[in-house]
């Protein structure tokens, strides 16, 4: 079965919009970020939005192209790597991102905002690369 182009375009756009906002926040110093609860909340929300959009794309691809349903979020990216859709290094990084999503959603009171800061400074390209790979599947 083919992918739903509208779903893919919409989710890729959600990722890009969130990443653009996160990149604005990432220009702040660590100290500025860690002392600004509003920026922390915005960063957490935008990061969660981008991760959720990537997961939605991942599940869509695994269902439509590979006829598989992952049992957990991180596994979804592993399946795409095994199928040769995403490189192994990117899959591993996205699996860590999916696990961090679980912390943001289920244990938000334990979120270490210095980790959020490190992610928005160093790992946004993973989500952007995944979005581009996905868009290229259309």
C-alpha positions in Angstrom: 0.0 0.0 0.0 1.1 3.5 -0.6 1.7 6.2 1.9 -0.9 8.9 2.5 0.8 12.0 1.0 -1.4 14.5 3.0 -0.5 12.8 6.3 3.2 12.7 5.4 3.3 16.4 4.3 1.3 17.5 7.4 3.5 15.6 9.8 6.7 16.8 8.1 5.5 20.3 8.3 4.7 19.9 12.0 8.3 18.6 12.6 9.8 21.6 10.7 7.6 24.2 12.5 8.6 22.7 15.8 12.3 22.5 14.9 12.3 26.1 13.8 10.9 27.2 17.1 13.3 25.0 19.0 16.2 26.5 17.1 15.3 29.9 18.2 15.3 28.7 21.8 18.6 26.9 21.3 20.3 30.2 20.7 20.0 31.1 24.3 22.7 30.2 26.7 22.3 27.2 29.0 22.0 29.5 32.0 19.3 31.6 30.3 17.3 28.5 29.3 17.6 26.8 32.7 16.4 30.0 34.5 13.4 30.6 32.2 10.4 28.2 32.9 8.4 29.6 30.0 11.2 28.7 27.6 11.5 25.2 29.2 7.8 24.7 28.7 7.9 25.8 25.1 10.9 23.7 24.4 9.3 20.6 26.0 6.1 21.0 24.1 7.7 21.7 20.8 10.1 18.8 21.2 7.2 16.5 22.1 5.2 17.7 19.1 8.2 17.0 16.7 8.8 13.5 18.3 5.1 12.7 18.1 4.9 13.7 14.5 8.0 11.5 13.7 6.5 8.6 15.5 3.2 9.0 13.6 5.2 8.9 10.4 7.1 5.9 11.6 4.0 4.0 12.4 2.4 5.0 9.1 5.4 3.7 7.1 5.7 0.5 9.0 2.0 -0.2 8.6 1.6 0.8 5.0 5.0 -0.3 3.5 6.2 -3.1 5.8 2.9 -4.4 7.1 4.2 -4.4 10.7 3.0 -2.9 13.9 5.7 -2.1 16.4 5.0 -3.0 20.0 6.7 0.1 21.4 7.8 3.5 20.1 11.5 2.9 19.9 11.0 -0.4 18.1 9.3 1.5 15.2 12.6 3.2 14.2 14.5 -0.1 14.5 12.1 -1.7 12.1 12.7 1.1 9.6 16.4 0.6 9.9 16.1 -3.2 9.4 14.1 -2.5 6.2 16.8 -0.1 5.0 14.6 2.9 5.1 16.7 4.8 7.6 20.4 4.4 8.4 21.2 2.4 11.5 22.9 5.4 13.2 19.8 7.6 12.7 17.6 4.8 13.9 19.6 4.4 17.2 19.4 8.2 17.8 15.7 8.3 17.1 15.1 5.3 19.4 16.7 7.3 22.2 14.5 10.3 21.3 11.4 8.1 21.4 12.4 6.9 24.9 12.9 10.5 26.0 9.4 11.2 24.7 8.1 8.7 27.2 9.8 10.7 30.0 8.3 14.0 28.7 4.8 12.4 28.7 4.7 10.0 31.6 7.2 11.4 34.1 7.3 15.1 33.2 8.0 16.0 36.8 11.4 14.2 36.5 12.5 16.0 33.3 16.0 17.3 33.6 15.9 20.5 31.5 19.6 20.5 31.0 19.0 17.3 28.9 16.2 19.2 27.0 18.7 21.9 26.3 21.3 19.5 25.1 18.8 17.9 22.8 17.7 21.1 21.2 21.3 22.2 20.8 22.7 18.9 19.4 20.0 16.6 18.1 17.3 18.4 16.2 18.9 17.4 12.9 17.9 13.8 13.6 14.3 14.7 13.4 14.8 16.9 10.3 16.7 14.1 8.6 14.0 11.6 9.4 11.4 14.1 8.0 13.3 14.5 4.8 13.8 10.7 4.4 10.0 10.2 4.9 9.1 13.0 2.5 11.4 11.3 -0.1 9.3 8.1 0.1 6.3 9.8 -1.6 
